[in-house]
């Protein structure tokens, strides 16, 4: 078991940001699912706990659980829901990283999720159609975050072609249009909140890519906060280095010795050159020849 945990840690550390986000989502899913099974076996409902990390549409409830605007985008309670979200996150996350940085992916995941959550809350509080279910509605899942990543990648490379089963090669821009139209057409079905959140993710992804192209990074503040949190948990004060001891007298002594040796060496070379001038190179001893050769290599 220890080896498995170690392997998972190494995979998480070495993986790109898309892999790390998938690890976090799957980890939360497993914890929530196991906790749900345990509480059910003991005759308790797990729903109240899920509701505390899901995003409520009711503003009064949102005020007492503001963290849910973040936690909801990592929460899945259905195996097919997390499976498809993670597959899309993996595919489009890799495509996104071809054009943007890892920090951009990390930041956009949260920024797109926040945009999706805001659009969802606004829709349920503005449109009378949702008045009867507003107080009981909650939002969960990474769909809005994934949609933001899809749209940003599409904005950057709209003509990139992907192969779909039964449909063949399809350009990203047409796939994105299909996603948006399907969300618009199903705004009044049983998963209306999810479709509004998708559209919020679309808006977030477009704003990110558009503004970044014009020099403004909308995810900068998110990454600044995340880097601050990581630095707190990784706080490891460096041991204070001892002050360097400078011995000026010793340095002067070393300089004197070096200059003295250099002067002696130069005088010896001058003597050898004078001997060559008088008697020729053949008159030199082996030791003198070696000194002359060593001097020529300096």
PEHUFEN-V110042 format. One record per helix or strand of 3 or more residues. SS is the DSSP state (a for helix, b for strand). FROM is the first residue (numbers start at 1). LEN is the number of residues. Records with the same first field share a line. If there is no record, write none. Layout:
# PEHUFEN-V110042
SS=FROM-LEN ; FROM-LEN
This chain:
# PEHUFEN-V110042
a=2-13 ; 17-25 ; 47-7 ; 59-6 ; 68-7 ; 79-19 ; 102-25 ; 128-3 ; 134-3 ; 143-14 ; 172-14 ; 192-22 ; 220-14 ; 248-32 ; 281-3 ; 286-11
b=161-4 ; 168-4
